[in-house]
């Protein structure tokens, strides 16, 4: 069975970082991803940190694009909750690790 390849997109398939990272092929896990997203997929502390930063950036971008004058209460609650969770995740990254170096 031949794998389907989507058209070569401009930017990372996950975080939309500008650049040419090749086509996104659903059967290949890292295809179309920027180096930061590939590193974020690795089970290391650095990979986890990268993943949290990417998600927080996406959440912040979504909240920044929200038009506050026209937003429904549900939209405001959703975006505020998402930003709060992302901020909590970022603060946990900055917390000292027992037995490790302070960050």
C-alpha positions as CSV (number, residue, x, y, z in Angstrom):
1,X,0.0,0.0,0.0
2,X,1.5,3.3,-1.1
3,X,1.6,6.1,1.5
4,X,-0.1,9.3,0.7
5,X,1.8,12.5,0.9
6,X,0.1,15.8,1.3
7,X,1.3,18.8,-0.6
8,X,4.5,20.4,0.6
9,X,3.4,23.1,3.0
10,X,5.2,26.2,4.0
11,X,5.9,25.9,7.7
12,X,6.0,23.2,10.4
13,X,3.0,20.8,10.3
14,X,2.6,21.1,14.1
15,X,3.7,24.6,15.3
16,X,3.4,26.5,12.0
17,X,7.0,27.8,12.3
18,X,7.8,29.4,8.9
19,X,10.2,27.4,6.7
20,X,10.3,24.4,4.4
21,X,10.4,21.2,6.4
22,X,9.3,18.9,3.6
23,X,5.9,17.3,2.9
24,X,3.8,15.9,5.7
25,X,3.3,12.1,5.3
26,X,0.8,10.7,7.8
27,X,2.7,7.3,7.9
28,X,6.0,9.0,8.8
29,X,5.8,10.4,12.4
30,X,8.3,13.3,12.0
31,X,7.7,14.3,8.4
32,X,6.9,18.0,7.9
33,X,8.1,19.0,11.4
34,X,10.6,21.6,12.3
35,X,13.7,20.6,14.4
36,X,12.1,22.0,17.5
37,X,9.0,19.8,17.2
38,X,11.2,16.8,16.4
39,X,13.2,17.5,19.6
40,X,10.0,18.0,21.5
41,X,8.9,14.5,20.6
42,X,11.9,12.8,22.2
43,X,11.3,11.5,25.8
44,X,13.9,13.8,27.5
45,X,13.6,16.8,29.8
46,X,14.6,19.0,26.9
47,X,12.0,17.4,24.7
48,X,9.3,17.9,27.4
49,X,10.3,21.6,27.8
50,X,10.1,22.1,24.0
51,X,6.7,20.6,23.9
52,X,5.4,22.7,26.7
53,X,6.8,25.9,25.1
54,X,5.2,25.0,21.7
55,X,1.8,24.3,23.2
56,X,2.0,27.5,25.3
57,X,2.9,29.5,22.2
58,X,0.0,28.0,20.3
59,X,-2.4,28.8,23.2
60,X,-1.1,32.4,23.4
61,X,-1.5,32.9,19.7
62,X,-5.1,31.6,19.8
63,X,-5.9,34.0,22.7
64,X,-4.2,36.9,21.0
65,X,-6.3,36.5,17.8
66,X,-9.5,36.6,19.9
67,X,-11.5,39.8,19.3
68,X,-12.5,40.7,22.9
69,X,-15.3,43.0,21.7
70,X,-17.1,40.2,19.8
71,X,-16.1,37.2,21.9
72,X,-18.9,35.2,23.6
73,X,-18.5,34.4,27.3
74,X,-17.8,30.8,26.4
75,X,-14.9,31.8,24.1
76,X,-13.5,34.1,26.8
77,X,-13.7,31.3,29.4
78,X,-12.1,28.8,27.1
79,X,-9.1,31.0,26.1
80,X,-8.6,32.2,29.7
81,X,-8.5,28.6,30.9
82,X,-6.1,27.6,28.2
83,X,-3.8,30.4,28.9
84,X,-3.9,29.6,32.6
85,X,-3.0,26.0,32.0
86,X,-0.2,26.9,29.7
87,X,1.2,29.4,32.2
88,X,1.0,26.8,35.0
89,X,2.9,24.3,32.8
90,X,5.6,26.9,32.0
91,X,6.0,27.8,35.7
92,X,6.4,24.1,36.5
93,X,9.3,24.0,34.1
94,X,11.0,26.8,36.0
95,X,10.5,25.0,39.4
96,X,13.7,23.5,40.8
97,X,14.2,19.8,40.2
98,X,15.1,17.8,43.3
99,X,18.7,16.6,43.0
100,X,19.2,18.7,39.9
101,X,20.4,22.1,38.9
102,X,18.2,25.1,39.7
103,X,16.6,26.5,36.5
